[in-house]
């Protein structure tokens, strides 16, 4: 009913591809965490008004190819979150993927996302929407928050046409 109402109003509903991990052992509480689930979701609710708020940072730490996912779901990407991910290899080698603290969110350009390639892919797929920096970088919290946002913006500005 909600998506049908959105269709009549010309509104698009975007679900973020974040697993929303909580507790220990970790378990996700968001349905839209992986491409296989996206297929099931879009099959169950076939609508051009239901799509994704696409955030490559989540896909990266989940081990999913965010470039290929953007290509495969190009018609379902309604919004982009620009947030990076850093894998802390030393912690990962001790804790495994089932542990905690082996990755952290970073501002664009301070992690491992290939922003030049990702933004080029957005141009290739004719992505028509906006890109919003989602700031969850623990290194640039508190009084350093604005400085971090400026760094992320400067990095993305290298490849985004104004």
TISE-788775 format. One line per field, with one value per residue: residue number from 1; x, y, z of N, C-alpha, C in turn; residue in three letters. Coordinates in nm, 3 decimals. Each point is the difference from the previous one (the first is absolute). Layout:
N
num = [NUM;...]
n.u = [X;...]
n.v = [Y;...]
n.w = [Z;...]
ca.u = [X;...]
ca.v = [Y;...]
ca.w = [Z;...]
c.u = [X;...]
c.v = [Y;...]
c.w = [Z;...]
residuo = [ALA;...]
END
This chain:
162
num = [1;2;3;4;5;6;7;8;9;10;11;12;13;14;15;16;17;18;19;20;21;22;23;24;25;26;27;28;29;30;31;32;33;34;35;36;37;38;39;40;41;42;43;44;45;46;47;48;49;50;51;52;53;54;55;56;57;58;59;60;61;62;63;64;65;66;67;68;69;70;71;72;73;74;75;76;77;78;79;80;81;82;83;84;85;86;87;88;89;90;91;92;93;94;95;96;97;98;99;100;101;102;103;104;105;106;107;108;109;110;111;112;113;114;115;116;117;118;119;120;121;122;123;124;125;126;127;128;129;130;131;132;133;134;135;136;137;138;139;140;141;142;143;144;145;146;147;148;149;150;151;152;153;154;155;156;157;158;159;160;161;162]
n.u = [0.080;0.111;0.052;-0.117;-0.009;0.125;-0.038;-0.113;0.093;0.056;-0.008;0.132;-0.001;0.101;0.037;0.065;0.109;-0.044;0.088;0.042;0.127;-0.047;0.029;0.020;-0.001;0.069;-0.102;-0.032;-0.045;0.073;-0.112;0.035;0.057;-0.061;0.071;0.029;0.011;0.078;0.050;0.004;0.058;0.074;0.020;0.010;0.070;-0.057;0.086;-0.020;-0.084;0.038;0.096;0.124;0.034;0.083;0.059;0.105;0.001;-0.130;-0.015;0.086;-0.045;-0.111;0.098;-0.088;0.008;0.031;0.104;0.012;-0.017;0.078;0.078;-0.004;0.005;0.057;-0.102;0.062;0.102;-0.058;0.097;0.105;0.049;0.074;0.038;0.116;0.078;0.051;0.069;-0.012;0.093;0.074;-0.102;-0.017;0.132;-0.031;-0.094;0.042;-0.072;0.005;0.117;0.045;-0.026;-0.025;-0.101;0.015;-0.103;0.026;0.050;-0.068;0.077;-0.055;-0.071;-0.070;-0.105;-0.009;0.007;0.118;0.024;-0.037;0.055;0.108;-0.022;-0.015;0.105;0.065;-0.059;0.047;0.066;-0.129;0.029;-0.021;0.108;-0.025;0.088;0.015;0.005;0.074;0.091;0.044;0.085;-0.110;-0.005;-0.105;0.099;0.042;-0.127;-0.001;0.115;-0.053;-0.110;0.082;0.069;-0.111;-0.047;0.117;-0.001;-0.127;0.034;0.097;-0.113;-0.059;-0.071;0.033]
n.v = [-0.121;0.000;-0.100;-0.061;0.041;-0.042;-0.106;0.003;0.017;-0.090;-0.077;0.008;-0.128;0.045;-0.126;0.044;-0.025;0.039;-0.092;0.116;-0.034;-0.090;0.020;-0.102;-0.102;0.062;0.076;-0.006;0.125;0.014;-0.003;0.123;-0.108;-0.074;-0.007;-0.115;0.070;0.087;-0.106;-0.062;0.108;0.018;-0.130;0.009;0.111;-0.045;0.096;0.090;0.005;-0.126;0.052;0.038;0.022;0.020;-0.081;0.034;0.080;-0.021;0.016;0.101;0.036;-0.008;0.054;0.097;-0.032;0.115;-0.014;-0.131;0.015;0.107;-0.075;-0.103;0.097;0.040;-0.074;-0.058;0.071;0.041;-0.041;0.080;-0.084;0.107;-0.123;0.007;-0.103;-0.016;-0.096;-0.034;-0.026;0.071;0.081;0.008;0.001;0.079;0.080;-0.006;-0.034;-0.097;0.060;0.088;0.115;-0.089;0.081;0.113;0.081;0.050;0.120;0.041;-0.096;-0.032;-0.069;-0.106;0.079;-0.051;0.121;0.008;-0.126;0.018;0.119;-0.053;-0.099;0.093;0.058;-0.115;-0.011;0.122;-0.017;0.028;-0.069;0.020;0.057;-0.065;0.081;-0.126;0.087;-0.110;0.087;-0.099;0.006;0.034;-0.036;0.041;0.069;-0.121;-0.001;0.132;-0.012;-0.103;0.072;0.100;-0.086;-0.052;0.124;0.039;-0.113;0.006;0.125;-0.087;-0.069;0.086;0.001;0.129]
n.w = [0.000;0.074;-0.068;0.003;0.126;0.017;-0.070;0.069;0.092;-0.081;0.106;0.015;0.030;0.072;-0.003;0.108;-0.073;0.116;0.042;0.050;0.006;0.083;0.125;0.079;-0.085;-0.097;-0.015;-0.126;0.000;-0.110;-0.067;-0.030;0.048;-0.093;-0.112;0.056;0.111;-0.064;-0.064;0.117;0.050;-0.110;0.015;0.132;-0.024;-0.111;0.020;-0.094;0.101;-0.003;0.076;-0.031;0.125;-0.100;0.087;-0.077;0.106;0.003;-0.130;0.017;0.121;-0.074;-0.073;-0.025;-0.127;0.058;-0.081;0.009;0.130;-0.010;-0.075;0.082;0.089;-0.112;-0.039;0.100;-0.047;0.114;0.080;0.018;0.088;0.017;0.027;0.060;-0.024;0.120;-0.059;0.126;-0.091;0.084;0.016;-0.132;-0.007;0.100;-0.050;-0.126;-0.104;0.091;0.004;0.086;-0.056;-0.096;0.001;-0.068;0.019;-0.120;-0.004;-0.107;-0.050;0.116;-0.084;-0.033;0.002;-0.121;0.055;-0.057;0.026;0.126;0.006;-0.059;0.086;0.094;-0.058;0.000;0.118;-0.024;0.113;0.018;0.109;0.128;0.054;0.112;0.055;0.037;0.097;0.002;-0.041;0.079;-0.101;-0.067;0.125;0.066;0.052;-0.033;0.037;0.010;0.064;0.062;0.017;0.032;0.074;0.046;0.017;0.049;0.066;0.032;0.032;0.021;0.021;0.081;-0.112;0.001]
ca.u = [-0.080;0.083;0.063;-0.109;-0.030;0.113;-0.015;-0.105;0.047;0.126;0.106;0.083;0.043;0.134;0.044;0.146;0.059;0.078;-0.051;-0.036;0.045;-0.013;0.017;0.109;0.055;-0.066;-0.110;-0.054;-0.142;-0.052;-0.020;0.068;0.144;0.079;-0.066;-0.096;-0.120;-0.062;-0.079;-0.123;-0.078;-0.058;-0.095;-0.119;-0.066;0.045;-0.039;0.108;0.014;0.073;0.139;0.107;0.092;0.118;0.117;0.104;0.078;-0.054;0.033;0.144;0.040;-0.069;0.069;-0.081;0.053;-0.090;-0.004;-0.090;-0.135;-0.053;-0.036;-0.112;-0.122;0.002;-0.135;-0.058;0.076;-0.069;0.083;0.133;0.074;0.146;0.064;0.107;0.026;0.139;0.016;0.113;0.049;0.055;-0.115;-0.071;0.075;-0.017;-0.140;-0.074;-0.115;-0.103;0.035;-0.043;0.103;0.100;-0.021;-0.065;-0.040;0.087;-0.046;0.047;0.141;0.082;-0.015;0.044;-0.087;0.060;-0.100;0.011;-0.067;-0.142;-0.068;0.000;-0.109;-0.126;-0.014;-0.026;-0.137;-0.087;-0.066;-0.048;-0.031;0.097;0.094;0.011;0.103;-0.051;0.116;0.006;0.143;0.035;0.121;-0.039;-0.119;0.008;0.043;0.062;-0.105;-0.006;0.125;-0.017;-0.093;0.073;0.091;-0.081;-0.050;0.113;0.035;-0.104;-0.001;0.096;-0.063;-0.140;-0.016;-0.088]
ca.v = [0.121;0.121;0.025;0.040;0.140;0.078;0.007;0.097;0.134;0.027;-0.006;-0.120;-0.050;-0.059;-0.070;-0.004;-0.134;-0.017;-0.115;0.044;-0.106;0.033;-0.111;-0.092;0.012;0.097;-0.038;0.117;0.026;0.068;-0.097;0.032;0.000;-0.072;-0.010;-0.111;0.043;0.105;-0.068;-0.049;0.117;0.063;-0.097;0.000;0.130;0.050;0.140;0.091;0.097;-0.061;-0.016;-0.002;0.107;-0.083;0.041;-0.100;-0.036;-0.124;-0.110;-0.026;-0.084;-0.128;-0.076;0.004;0.091;0.115;0.049;-0.088;0.019;0.125;-0.028;-0.095;0.057;0.141;0.058;-0.003;0.089;0.128;0.096;-0.054;0.045;-0.004;-0.034;-0.094;-0.105;-0.042;-0.131;-0.002;-0.135;-0.063;-0.038;-0.105;-0.125;-0.051;-0.015;-0.054;0.081;-0.012;0.086;0.139;0.102;-0.027;0.101;0.122;0.094;0.116;0.097;-0.033;0.022;-0.041;-0.144;-0.087;0.011;0.065;0.102;0.037;-0.106;-0.003;0.115;-0.027;-0.095;0.075;0.067;-0.104;-0.050;0.118;0.025;0.138;0.055;0.070;-0.075;0.065;-0.053;-0.047;0.010;-0.088;-0.022;0.026;0.081;0.140;0.027;0.118;0.127;-0.025;-0.044;0.084;-0.021;-0.128;0.018;0.072;-0.096;-0.090;0.078;0.025;-0.124;-0.030;0.107;-0.031;-0.075;0.037;0.123;0.095]
ca.w = [0.000;0.008;-0.130;-0.091;0.033;-0.050;-0.146;-0.036;0.037;-0.068;0.101;-0.002;0.130;-0.010;0.120;0.002;-0.004;0.122;0.075;0.135;0.090;0.142;0.091;-0.024;-0.135;-0.086;-0.089;-0.067;0.021;-0.118;-0.107;-0.127;0.025;-0.101;-0.130;-0.008;0.072;-0.083;-0.103;0.063;0.040;-0.119;-0.057;0.085;-0.016;-0.130;-0.018;-0.039;0.109;0.111;-0.039;0.100;0.038;-0.024;0.078;-0.029;0.119;0.058;-0.090;0.005;0.113;-0.014;-0.103;-0.122;-0.101;-0.006;-0.138;-0.074;0.055;-0.056;-0.140;-0.004;0.057;-0.039;-0.006;0.135;0.088;0.008;0.074;0.034;0.118;-0.016;0.126;-0.030;0.097;0.019;0.061;0.092;-0.027;0.120;0.083;-0.072;0.009;0.136;0.037;-0.114;-0.039;0.102;0.113;-0.009;-0.011;-0.104;-0.105;0.049;-0.104;-0.019;-0.099;-0.134;-0.026;0.114;0.014;-0.109;-0.117;-0.117;-0.034;-0.141;-0.078;0.035;-0.061;-0.145;-0.022;0.008;-0.130;-0.100;0.011;-0.007;0.129;-0.006;0.132;0.085;0.083;0.131;0.088;0.129;0.089;0.117;0.019;0.140;0.008;-0.017;0.081;0.086;-0.060;-0.130;-0.092;-0.121;-0.075;-0.067;-0.112;-0.106;-0.063;-0.083;-0.114;-0.090;-0.070;-0.100;-0.101;-0.106;-0.109;-0.022;-0.077;0.069]
c.u = [0.085;0.062;-0.105;-0.037;0.111;-0.009;-0.102;0.042;0.129;0.119;0.076;0.041;0.133;0.037;0.152;0.050;0.093;-0.054;-0.047;0.031;-0.013;0.021;0.124;-0.046;-0.084;-0.117;-0.058;-0.149;-0.062;-0.008;0.092;0.152;0.084;-0.077;-0.102;-0.132;-0.071;-0.088;-0.132;-0.093;-0.070;-0.097;-0.130;-0.080;0.049;-0.053;0.121;0.026;0.068;0.143;0.094;0.056;0.133;0.121;0.109;0.078;-0.047;0.037;0.146;0.035;-0.073;0.064;-0.076;0.059;-0.097;-0.009;-0.098;-0.144;-0.063;-0.043;-0.126;-0.132;-0.016;-0.138;-0.068;0.076;-0.065;0.082;0.132;0.046;0.148;0.061;0.101;0.011;0.148;-0.001;0.127;0.055;0.053;-0.111;-0.077;0.071;-0.010;-0.144;-0.083;-0.120;-0.112;0.029;-0.051;0.121;0.105;-0.018;-0.060;-0.033;0.096;-0.068;0.053;0.147;0.092;-0.010;0.043;-0.092;0.075;-0.101;0.007;-0.076;-0.150;-0.076;-0.002;-0.113;-0.135;-0.024;-0.036;-0.145;-0.103;-0.080;-0.042;-0.011;0.115;0.093;0.014;0.112;-0.067;0.119;-0.017;0.145;0.039;0.124;-0.034;-0.132;0.020;0.039;0.063;-0.103;-0.003;0.124;-0.010;-0.094;0.066;0.096;-0.075;-0.051;0.112;0.036;-0.102;-0.001;0.099;-0.067;-0.144;-0.004;-0.097;-0.079]
c.v = [0.129;0.034;0.042;0.146;0.091;0.017;0.106;0.143;0.039;0.002;-0.131;-0.034;-0.072;-0.062;-0.011;-0.144;-0.025;-0.120;0.036;-0.109;0.046;-0.126;-0.082;-0.139;0.095;-0.062;0.128;0.015;0.078;-0.101;0.023;-0.001;-0.064;-0.012;-0.115;0.038;0.113;-0.063;-0.049;0.115;0.062;-0.094;0.001;0.128;0.061;0.142;0.082;0.104;-0.057;-0.026;0.006;0.138;-0.075;0.058;-0.105;-0.046;-0.131;-0.120;-0.038;-0.093;-0.135;-0.088;-0.009;0.104;0.116;0.058;-0.083;0.016;0.128;-0.020;-0.087;0.061;0.148;0.064;0.005;0.088;0.138;0.107;-0.069;0.060;-0.015;-0.019;-0.108;-0.104;-0.032;-0.136;0.003;-0.143;-0.072;-0.050;-0.116;-0.135;-0.062;-0.039;-0.080;0.089;-0.005;0.084;0.141;0.091;-0.024;0.090;0.123;0.088;0.118;0.096;-0.039;0.038;-0.046;-0.150;-0.071;-0.001;0.073;0.101;0.043;-0.102;-0.004;0.115;-0.013;-0.097;0.070;0.079;-0.102;-0.047;0.113;0.022;0.147;0.072;0.069;-0.099;0.079;-0.064;-0.039;-0.013;-0.089;-0.032;0.033;0.087;0.149;0.028;0.129;0.126;-0.018;-0.040;0.079;-0.017;-0.131;0.010;0.073;-0.093;-0.095;0.070;0.027;-0.125;-0.032;0.101;-0.024;-0.063;0.039;0.133;0.091;0.081]
c.w = [0.000;-0.135;-0.102;0.023;-0.051;-0.151;-0.040;0.030;-0.072;0.094;-0.015;0.143;-0.019;0.134;-0.004;0.006;0.119;0.078;0.141;0.103;0.145;0.083;-0.028;0.039;-0.085;-0.075;-0.057;0.024;-0.116;-0.114;-0.120;0.012;-0.110;-0.131;-0.012;0.067;-0.077;-0.107;0.057;0.036;-0.121;-0.072;0.080;-0.014;-0.132;-0.026;-0.041;0.109;0.124;-0.046;0.119;0.027;0.007;0.072;-0.021;0.123;0.062;-0.086;0.011;0.117;0.001;-0.108;-0.131;-0.094;-0.021;-0.141;-0.081;0.049;-0.055;-0.145;-0.008;0.045;-0.036;-0.002;0.135;0.098;-0.004;0.070;0.035;0.132;-0.030;0.138;-0.033;0.111;0.004;0.069;0.085;0.001;0.124;0.092;-0.065;0.015;0.140;0.031;-0.100;-0.031;0.104;0.124;-0.020;-0.021;-0.107;-0.121;0.067;-0.118;-0.001;-0.097;-0.137;-0.021;0.112;0.028;-0.128;-0.121;-0.111;-0.054;-0.145;-0.086;0.029;-0.065;-0.151;-0.035;0.007;-0.128;-0.108;0.002;-0.004;0.128;0.004;0.134;0.069;0.069;0.130;0.080;0.132;0.094;0.122;0.034;0.144;0.017;-0.007;0.073;0.080;-0.076;-0.138;-0.108;-0.131;-0.086;-0.079;-0.119;-0.116;-0.073;-0.094;-0.124;-0.101;-0.079;-0.109;-0.113;-0.113;-0.121;-0.029;-0.074;0.072;-0.099]
residuo = [UNK;UNK;UNK;UNK;UNK;UNK;UNK;UNK;UNK;UNK;UNK;UNK;UNK;UNK;UNK;UNK;UNK;UNK;UNK;UNK;UNK;UNK;UNK;UNK;UNK;UNK;UNK;UNK;UNK;UNK;UNK;UNK;UNK;UNK;UNK;UNK;UNK;UNK;UNK;UNK;UNK;UNK;UNK;UNK;UNK;UNK;UNK;UNK;UNK;UNK;UNK;UNK;UNK;UNK;UNK;UNK;UNK;UNK;UNK;UNK;UNK;UNK;UNK;UNK;UNK;UNK;UNK;UNK;UNK;UNK;UNK;UNK;UNK;UNK;UNK;UNK;UNK;UNK;UNK;UNK;UNK;UNK;UNK;UNK;UNK;UNK;UNK;UNK;UNK;UNK;UNK;UNK;UNK;UNK;UNK;UNK;UNK;UNK;UNK;UNK;UNK;UNK;UNK;UNK;UNK;UNK;UNK;UNK;UNK;UNK;UNK;UNK;UNK;UNK;UNK;UNK;UNK;UNK;UNK;UNK;UNK;UNK;UNK;UNK;UNK;UNK;UNK;UNK;UNK;UNK;UNK;UNK;UNK;UNK;UNK;UNK;UNK;UNK;UNK;UNK;UNK;UNK;UNK;UNK;UNK;UNK;UNK;UNK;UNK;UNK;UNK;UNK;UNK;UNK;UNK;UNK;UNK;UNK;UNK;UNK;UNK;UNK]
END
